[in-house]
């Protein structure tokens, strides 16, 4: 009872905090009169699509999608930049937790359709073709790529792992529609996929554990974020080769030399002069002179930035931060709440900040006047209680308990339940490979044993947990020094990735294990 009461108090604190920070009242939010733009942002493990006004950063609505959302993409075209050229009709958003792509009607703010990708797959990101007819998806948890016909829902899947440990991550489709380029952070390179034939024609080494890949506004170059090499390999789209590497480790005013800045994603200004890249470890954005192809400054942000997005007129950048340590009164961990910061590019300074649902991935921005019906949106009746995932399986209950001291491993109880004691830490699971039989009831005792965040030494993170294809039953999180206990039936046979769903540090994406269900 005490733990349940603590959870209720924590939820209320976060709800109050969110309301105070955004100046909103539950059930009555509308687009702020001064907001020129609307942001559609992934809600991560909240399972939602966030709708946010800009520059007010007021949350307008949280649209339930599924389990673990990552990448919103507008219908229309992928030209000419990171927001594409939207037609104002739909937003597509992938769900890594249940291997699907949701389609949201922009005017009604409702999920109207889902396209399922044959699993196990684990889509990390999606990208649209220039003609707006096809989506590509990376199978981070399977070493596969998918090609999705939007109209029919037909899905083709190919394996690009070559029998190796593989994690296709971020991707783009070139402006001429010929190629889909996808980073692979386990194999440290870029897959080149022929769009029409849907086959891989080349694999190009690029950086160490690369994450993002983003096109310049003219579509001629792709910037690859070398997460662990601390650089940006610059990829010539016509030549299909790396032609330069931009070093992000040198000292710049206000920042000393950094051996591991942790670049993740890049956006570009409309005039073709500047690029901005998130540096997760350095708590900053790198500003890059595109004429000189070198970093000229760093802009501090707060804290641990992952994705970023630029407005269509290059006036603002939104930065989506994984941690908010010490920024909001009443927060209960270094990751709670996550936040979005607004940077004025005329000053290269943060001018506003607001909490977001956990935890933000990518976002897309559209002019407010391009969307019909927007002034009629409102928060759901329960208000900001929807900060907590609305998509849980009603037949699954979880209990937060004191730290379990039992040895990690798999055993069977006298009444036939498979009991899995599983430890989470930066950055892995123990055990990281478990096997049960189809139809067995499984009890997971999930314990966060971290004392601090690996590599950055931030306060111990919250670790999330999802088993791909079992998302609704297994989507839980656990703070440091606690355990979560939950039960479900292993009713699908196969090999499924189990992964940390809360961005817990620089090697978060490498934090993975396997859940095997024998027929």
N, C-alpha and C positions, 0 to 999 in steps of 0.2 A: 504493500500500500504506500509505503514511504517513497519508493522509487517512482510509482505512478504519479504520486503527488508532485514529485520533483519534475517529472516530464511535463505535467500540466502547467506548472509554474514557468518552466523554461519556454514553452510555447507561448504563453501569455506575455512574457517579457519580450520575446522577439516580435510578437504582434504589435505590442505597444510601441516598441522601438521603431518598427517599420512605419507605423502611422505618424509618430512624432517626426521622424527624419524626412518623410516625404510630404508632410502637411496634408494628409488625406484622411477622410473618414470612410469607414467601411460602407460599401453599398451605394456610394454616391459620386464616385470619381468620374470625371470627364476630361477630355483633352483640354489642357490649359490654353487659354486664349493666346498666350505668347509663343506657344509651341509651333515651330515651323515644320518640324519633322516628326515622324513616328518611327520608333525602333521596334523591330521584331527580334527578340533575343531568345536563345535557348534557355530552358530552365534547368538543364542538367538533371540531377536526381529528384527534383521536384516533379519531373514528368510533364512539365508545362511548356508552353510558348508564352514568353513574357511580352506584353505590349506596353511600351513606355513612351511618354512624351519627351520631346527634346526641343529646347534646352532645359526644361523644368526638371527632368529626370523623375517625373511622377509616374508611378505605375498605374496604368489604366485598367488592365485586365490580365489575369492569368488563365490561359486556355488549356484545359487538361488534354494531354496528348497520349501519354503512356508511361514509360518507365524511366528512361535516361536519354533525354533529348540533347542534340549537339549542334546541328548545322541548319539554320534557316536559309532558304533560297527562294527568291521571288520568281513567279512565273513571268514569262516574257523572253528575255535574252540575257546572255552572260556578258554582253558588251555595255560600256567600255571599262568597267572597274569592279571593285569588290562588292558593290551593291548591285551590279548588273544594270540592265535597263528594264525595270519592272513595268508590267502592263496594269498593275493595280488590282488584279483579280484574285490571285492565290499566293499562299506561302507554303512551300514544301519543307518539311522538317523530319530528319531521320531520328530513329529511336534505336540507340545502340543496345538497349536492354532486351528488346524483343524482336530485333531484326526486321524493321519495317520503316516505311516512309509515310508520314501523315500529310494530308492535304487540307489546309485551312482556307476557308472563304474569308477574304480580307474584310469584305463589307459587313458580314454578320459575325465575325470573330468566332466561328465555330469549326470544329473538326468535321469535315463532311465525308472523308474517305480515307482508307488506309491501303497501302500496297505492301504486301508481305514479301520479304526476300527469303528464298529457301535457306533454312538454317541447318546447322549452326553457321552464322555469318558474322554478326557483330559490326554493323556499319558505323564507322567513326565519323565520316563526313560525306557530303553529296555535292555534286556540281551539275549545272545545266548546260546544254549545248546552245550554240548561237540561235538555232531555229526554235528553241523553247519546247521541243518535242520529247527530249530524252534527258534522263538523269543518270549520272554515274555515281556509284557508291564504293567506298573502300571497306573491305572486310578486315578490320583490324584484328579481330579475334580468330580469324580463319585462314588468313593468307590468300584471300580471294578478292575478286573485283566483280561488281554487278553493273549491268546495263539495263535500265528500266524505261520501257515505253510508257509515257505518262497516260496517254489516252486509253490504251488497252489494259494497262497494268502488267503486261508481259515482262518477265524478268529473265535475263540470261546471266549466267555466272561462269567465270573462268578462274582457275587456280593459277596464281603467279608466284607461289612459294618455292617452286623448284625442289620440293622436298625438304626445305630448310625452315628453321624458325623464322616466321615472317609476320610483319605487322603493317600492311598498307594503312596509311594514316590520313594525311591531308591530300587534296587533289584539286585539279582545275582542268577545264577544257579550253584549249587554245581558241583565240578569236576567229581563226579560219575554220574551226570545226574539225580539223584533221586528227588531233591527238588529245588524249586524256593523259595528264602527267600526275603521278601519284608518288609521294614519298613513302619510304618503308623504313621505320626507325629501328627495326631489328637488323635489317640488312644494309643500313647506311647508304641508301641511294634512292634513285628515282626510276619507277617503272614508266616506260613509254608505251601507251596503249593506242593502237589504231582504232579510231572511232567507228568507221564504217564496217571494217572487218571484225571488230572487237577481238583483237588478239594483241598480245604483247610482242613488240618488235625489237625492244631494246631495254637493257637495264644499265643505268649510269651511276657509278659511285659519286656521292655528293654529301660532304659533311659527315659528322659522326652522330648517329641517332637523330636524323633530321626530322623535323616536325612539320611546320607550315611550308607551303609553296604558293606564291602569289604572283600574279602577272602585273607588269608595268602597264600604265594606261594605254600605251600604243600597242600592247600585246606582243612586243618583240622579245622581252626578257622575262624570265621567271626567277624570283628570289627564293632560294631554299634556306630555311632556318636551320643551321647546323647546331642543334641544341647542345650537344656535348663537345663540339669542336670550337664553339664560340665565334663562329663566322657565318657569312652568307655566301655560299657558292652561287654565282650568277649564271643562269642557264640560258643559252641562246636557243630560242624556240625554232628558228629556221635550221640551224646546224645540228640541233639535238645534242648539244655538248656544253660542258661547263667552260666558260671563257675567262672567269675572274673569280677571286674570292675576296670579300670585304671583311677585314678584321675588326671585330667588335671588342677586343680586349684592351686596346691602348687607353692610357689615362686621358681624360678630357676635363675641362674646368668643373670642379666640384666632385669629381670621381677619380679615384686612383686607378691604376692598372688592375684589370680584372681577369683572372685566369679562366673563369667559368661564368660568363655573364648570363647564359641560358636563353638565347634567342628562340622565339616561338612563332610569331606571326608578323606580317608586314602589310602596310597600306601605303598608297601613293597619292600625292596631290595632283589635281587636275592639270596644273601647268607643267607637269613633268620634271619639276625641279627637286622635289624632296620625297624621301621615303621615311617612314617611321616603323620601328621594329620593337616589339615587347621584349624586355630582358627580365626573365622571371627571377633569376638569382640576384641581379643588381637592383631590383625594385625601381626600374626605370624604363623609359623609351629611348632607343637610340635614334637620333636624327641623322639621316644620311644624305649627303649632297650627291644627287644622281649625275651631275656633270663630272665631278671628280671621282665618283664611286668610292667615297670614303665617309666614315662617321665624323661628324663635326661637333656634336654635343650629346648630352643625355639629359632627359627630363625626369625628375623624381616622381614616382607614383606610390600609392599606398594600399596594399602591398602585394607582391607576387603576381604581376600581371600575366595573363595568358593571352586572350584574344583582344583585338581592338578593331574599331571600325571608324571610317571617315565619312562625313556628311557629303552629299552629292556636290555641294559647292565648295568643298575643302575648307569650310569655316571652322569645324569642330572635329575632334576625335573623341570617341568614347573608348575608355579602357576598362576592361572587365577583370577585376582583381580577385584572386582566390582567398586572400587573407585580409582581415581588418583589425589586426592586433592593436588594441587600445584606442580605437577610433570611436566606438559607440558605447555609451554607458549601458551596462547590463548584459553585454555580450558574455557568452559562457565558454568560448574557446578562441584560439587564434584564427579560426576559419568561420566564425559565426558572429555576425552575418558576413557573407561575401558582399562586394560592392562594385558600383560602376562610378568612374570619375570622368568628368567632362574637361577636356583640354581645349582652350582657345588658341588656335594656331597663329593668330596675330601676335600673341605673347609667348607661345610655347609654355603655358602655365595651366595648372589645374585650377578651375574656377568653381567647380561644384562637385558634390559627392552624394550618393544615396545608396542605401543597402539594397540588395537584390535577393531573390530566392537562391537557394543552394543547388548547384553551383554553376555560374555562367560559363558558357562556351562562346560560340560565335554569335554575331548579330548582323542584321541588315537594316538599312535606314532608307526611308522613302519620304518624299515631300508630303506633308499633311493634306494638301489640297488635291493630291492624286488619289485619295481614298474617299469613297462615298460612305456615308452612314456613320462616320466616326464619332460624331458628337453624341451618339445615342448609346455608347458603350458604358458599362458600369462594372464594378466589382461584383463577384458572386455574393449571395446573401450572407454567407458566413464570414465575409470580409477577409482579413489577413490571416485567419486561421488556415487559409489555403496556401500559406507559405510552406506548410507541411504537405507532403505528397498526397494527392487526392485519389491515388490509383491503387492502393493496397488491396490485396486479395482479402475479402471479408472473412474467409475461412482460416486465415493465418493470423496468429497473434504472436507478438514479441514481448519479452520481458527484459527490462534492464536490471541487471543484478550486479553485486560486487564482483570484483575481478576473480574469475575462476582460476583456481590453482592446479587443476588437473593437468596431467601430461598431454600434449597434443597427440592426436591419433584417432583411429576409428575402432569402435567396439560395438557389440550388440547387447542390448539389455535383455533381461529375462523374459520380457513381454514382446520381444522381437523387433524393437525399434533400433535402427542404426544410429548410433550416437557419434557425432563428429565433433571433437574438440579441436578448434581451429584458431591459431594465433595469427594476428595481423601486425605487421611492423613495417618500417621504412627500409626496403620496399619489397615485401614478399609475404608469403603465407607459409605456415608450418602446421600440418603437411601441405605441400603444394600440389599433391596428386592424390585424389581419393576415389574409391570405387564402391558403388552400391549396385543393387539389382533392381530392375524395373518393377514397380509396384510396392517397393519397400517404403515404410514410413521413416523419414529422416529427421533427426533432432540435431540442430547445429548449435553448439555453444561457442560463440564467436567472441574472442578476447583481443582487445587492443593493448599490446604490451610495450608500445613506444614510450620512451622517456623524453625524447626530443625528435624533431624532424631531421631525417637523414640529409647530410650534405650542407644544409643551411643552418641547422641547429636552432630553428624556430621552436617555440613551445610545441609540445607533443600534439600531433594533428588528430582530428577526427578521421577515422578510416571508414569508408563505405564498403558495401559488399553487394554484389549481384552475381548470380549465375545466369549467363546468357541463355535465353529460351525459357528460363524459370524466373523471369524478372519480377512478376507480380508477387510471387511467393517469397522471394529472397532479397528484396531491395531494402536493406537495413543499414544503419550506421551505428558506430560505437565510439564513444570518447575514450581518451587514454585512461587506463586503470579500471575499466568497466568491461562487462560482458553482456552480450545480448543472446537470448535463447529463443529459438523459434523452430517450428516443425512444419514439414510439408511432405507430400507424397511424390516420389520420383517416378512420374508417370510417362516420361519420354526417354527412350533409349538413345544413346549416342555419347559423344565426347564433347563436353561443353566447357567453355572458358569461364572461370570465376575470376572476378576482377574487382579492384578497388574503384568505387564510383565517385569518390570525393577527392578532388585534386589535393593530394597530400604532400607534394614536394616535387623536386626536379625529375625524379625517376618514377613518378606516379604511373605513367603509361606502361612502364615495364613491370608493374606489380600485377602479376597474373598467376593463376594456377589452373588445374583441370579437375572437373567433376565428371567422372565416367559412370554411365548407367548401362549395365549389361542387360541385354534382352533375356 
